[in-house]
Amino acid sequence: VRERLAGAFPNGVEAILFDTPEEGIRLFSGSQVDLVVLRVDARGEHRRLLALAQQSLPQVPVIGVLPVGAVAPAMRIDTAFEELVHDPLEPARFGSAARNALRWRRLSQQLHEKDQELLTLDEVGRTIISSLELQTVLNIIMEKTRELVHAESLSLMLGEEGEGGLYLSVAVGEGADRTGPGAVIKPGEGIP
């Protein structure tokens, strides 16, 4: 498998091999996994690892490897695999299956991220509708934005009427409110 993956991905790919389903589950549970290549056996020992891959978010694609002379599993099990290939692994077929599975994984991750963004926007929208207090709405929007962009801290400065300066309206995250809410920055001054 390692040789076939190296041939399919000349820029490199990390392959971690294991002998027992328990070892696979331990490895899979402890790290980020992008693709599982799983030998399908007649006893069904592969099913626990397959179920674990299906439960992850976003879902991890699984390529099933059928032993020489084995018949494809029943349709409901067959659909759990991204693709089924026969041993001995043909480099071109295996490489194509791995590329397709990794492309599917990348698209699945992007879809999961967009879904999280939409859920956040929905929550912000509900907050805006449910609250008439501007400061509460701004605090929630800034906190959700900080989570969405994975920032340590965010600050929102609004224009001050009259003198034309900026005042700190909202500061969220660790160390964001060093100057304290309401701090004013006059034109020509730097941000502390």
C-alpha positions as CSV (number, residue, x, y, z in Angstrom):
1,V,0.0,0.0,0.0
2,R,2.8,2.4,0.9
3,E,4.5,1.8,-2.4
4,R,1.3,2.3,-4.3
5,L,0.5,5.6,-2.5
6,A,4.1,6.8,-3.2
7,G,3.6,6.1,-6.8
8,A,0.2,7.8,-6.9
9,F,1.4,10.9,-5.0
10,P,5.0,11.8,-6.0
11,N,5.0,14.8,-3.6
12,G,4.5,12.5,-0.7
13,V,1.8,11.2,1.5
14,E,1.9,9.8,5.0
15,A,0.8,6.2,5.4
16,I,0.4,4.6,8.8
17,L,0.0,0.9,8.6
18,F,-1.6,-1.3,11.3
19,D,-2.3,-5.0,11.7
20,T,-5.4,-5.2,13.8
21,P,-8.7,-3.3,13.9
22,E,-8.0,-2.3,17.5
23,E,-4.7,-0.7,16.5
24,G,-6.4,1.1,13.6
25,I,-9.1,2.5,15.8
26,R,-6.5,3.7,18.3
27,L,-4.5,5.4,15.5
28,F,-7.6,6.8,13.9
29,S,-9.0,8.2,17.2
30,G,-5.7,9.9,18.1
31,S,-5.0,11.9,14.9
32,Q,-6.3,13.7,11.8
33,V,-7.0,11.1,9.1
34,D,-7.7,12.0,5.5
35,L,-8.1,8.6,4.0
36,V,-8.5,5.0,5.2
37,V,-7.4,2.1,3.0
38,L,-9.1,-0.9,4.6
39,R,-8.7,-4.6,3.8
40,V,-12.1,-6.1,3.7
41,D,-12.2,-9.5,5.4
42,A,-14.8,-12.3,5.3
43,R,-15.1,-12.2,9.2
44,G,-16.2,-8.6,9.1
45,E,-13.4,-7.3,11.4
46,H,-13.1,-4.2,9.2
47,R,-16.7,-3.0,10.2
48,R,-15.8,-1.2,13.4
49,L,-13.1,0.9,11.8
50,L,-15.4,1.6,8.8
51,A,-18.1,2.8,11.3
52,L,-15.6,5.1,13.0
53,A,-14.6,6.6,9.7
54,Q,-18.3,7.2,8.8
55,Q,-19.0,8.9,12.2
56,S,-16.2,11.5,11.9
57,L,-17.0,15.1,10.8
58,P,-16.3,15.6,8.1
59,Q,-16.6,12.0,7.1
60,V,-13.3,10.2,6.2
61,P,-13.4,8.4,2.9
62,V,-12.6,4.7,2.9
63,I,-11.1,2.6,0.1
64,G,-11.9,-1.1,0.6
65,V,-9.3,-3.6,-0.7
66,L,-10.8,-7.0,-1.5
67,P,-8.6,-10.1,-1.2
68,V,-7.8,-12.1,-4.3
69,G,-10.8,-14.0,-5.4
70,A,-13.2,-12.3,-3.0
71,V,-16.7,-11.2,-4.0
72,A,-17.8,-7.7,-3.5
73,P,-19.8,-7.3,-0.2
74,A,-23.6,-6.8,-0.1
75,M,-24.9,-3.5,-1.6
76,R,-25.5,-1.8,1.8
77,I,-21.9,-2.4,2.9
78,D,-20.5,-1.6,-0.5
79,T,-21.9,1.9,-0.4
80,A,-20.0,2.6,2.8
81,F,-16.8,2.5,0.9
82,E,-15.7,5.4,-1.3
83,E,-14.4,2.8,-3.7
84,L,-13.6,-1.0,-3.7
85,V,-10.4,-2.3,-5.4
86,H,-9.1,-5.8,-5.8
87,D,-5.8,-7.2,-4.6
88,P,-3.2,-7.2,-6.0
89,L,-3.4,-3.4,-6.2
90,E,-3.0,-2.0,-9.7
91,P,-1.0,1.2,-9.3
92,A,-3.1,3.3,-11.8
93,R,-6.5,2.1,-10.4
94,F,-5.4,2.5,-6.8
95,G,-3.8,5.9,-7.5
96,S,-7.0,7.1,-9.1
97,A,-9.2,5.8,-6.2
98,A,-6.9,7.5,-3.7
99,R,-6.9,10.8,-5.6
100,N,-10.7,10.7,-5.9
101,A,-11.2,9.9,-2.2
102,L,-8.8,12.7,-1.1
103,R,-10.6,15.2,-3.5
104,W,-13.9,14.0,-1.9
105,R,-12.4,14.6,1.6
106,R,-11.3,18.1,0.7
107,L,-14.7,19.0,-0.7
108,S,-16.4,17.5,2.3
109,Q,-14.2,19.6,4.6
110,Q,-15.0,22.7,2.7
111,L,-18.7,21.9,2.8
112,H,-18.4,21.3,6.6
113,E,-16.7,24.7,7.0
114,K,-19.4,26.5,5.0
115,D,-22.0,24.8,7.0
116,Q,-20.4,26.1,10.2
117,E,-20.3,29.6,8.7
118,L,-24.0,29.4,7.8
119,L,-24.9,28.2,11.3
120,T,-22.9,31.1,12.8
121,L,-24.6,33.6,10.5
122,D,-28.0,32.2,11.4
123,E,-27.2,32.6,15.1
124,V,-26.0,36.2,14.5
125,G,-29.2,36.9,12.6
126,R,-31.4,35.5,15.3
127,T,-29.5,37.6,17.9
128,I,-30.0,40.8,15.9
129,I,-33.7,40.0,15.6
130,S,-34.1,39.2,19.3
131,S,-32.3,42.1,20.8
132,L,-32.8,45.8,20.6
133,E,-29.7,46.5,22.6
134,L,-27.0,47.6,20.2
135,Q,-24.1,46.7,22.5
136,T,-25.4,43.2,23.1
137,V,-25.7,42.6,19.4
138,L,-22.2,44.0,18.6
139,N,-20.7,41.8,21.4
140,I,-22.3,38.7,20.0
141,I,-21.4,39.5,16.4
142,M,-17.8,40.2,17.3
143,E,-17.5,37.0,19.4
144,K,-19.0,34.8,16.7
145,T,-16.8,36.5,14.1
146,R,-13.7,35.8,16.3
147,E,-14.6,32.2,16.5
148,L,-15.4,32.0,12.7
149,V,-12.0,33.4,11.7
150,H,-10.1,31.7,14.5
151,A,-8.7,35.0,15.8
152,E,-7.3,35.3,19.4
153,S,-9.0,38.7,19.8
154,L,-11.0,41.3,17.8
155,S,-11.8,44.9,18.5
156,L,-14.5,47.1,17.0
157,M,-13.9,50.8,16.8
158,L,-16.7,53.2,15.8
159,G,-16.6,56.8,14.7
160,E,-17.1,59.3,17.5
161,E,-19.5,62.1,16.7
162,G,-18.1,65.6,16.9
163,E,-14.3,65.4,17.1
164,G,-14.0,62.7,14.4
165,G,-12.1,60.2,16.5
166,L,-12.7,56.5,17.0
167,Y,-13.8,54.9,20.2
168,L,-13.5,51.3,21.3
169,S,-17.0,49.8,21.2
170,V,-16.3,46.1,21.6
171,A,-13.2,44.1,22.4
172,V,-13.4,40.3,22.5
173,G,-10.8,37.6,23.1
174,E,-7.7,37.3,25.3
175,G,-5.9,40.7,25.7
176,A,-8.3,42.6,23.4
177,D,-9.5,45.1,26.0
178,R,-6.1,46.5,27.1
179,T,-7.3,50.1,26.8
180,G,-10.8,49.4,28.1
181,P,-14.1,49.9,26.5
182,G,-14.8,53.5,25.5
183,A,-11.1,54.4,24.9
184,V,-10.9,57.1,22.2
185,I,-8.3,57.5,19.5
186,K,-8.1,61.0,18.1
187,P,-7.2,61.7,14.5
188,G,-3.5,61.3,14.0
189,E,-3.0,59.1,17.0
190,G,-1.9,55.4,16.7
191,I,-3.6,52.4,18.2
192,P,-2.1,51.6,21.6
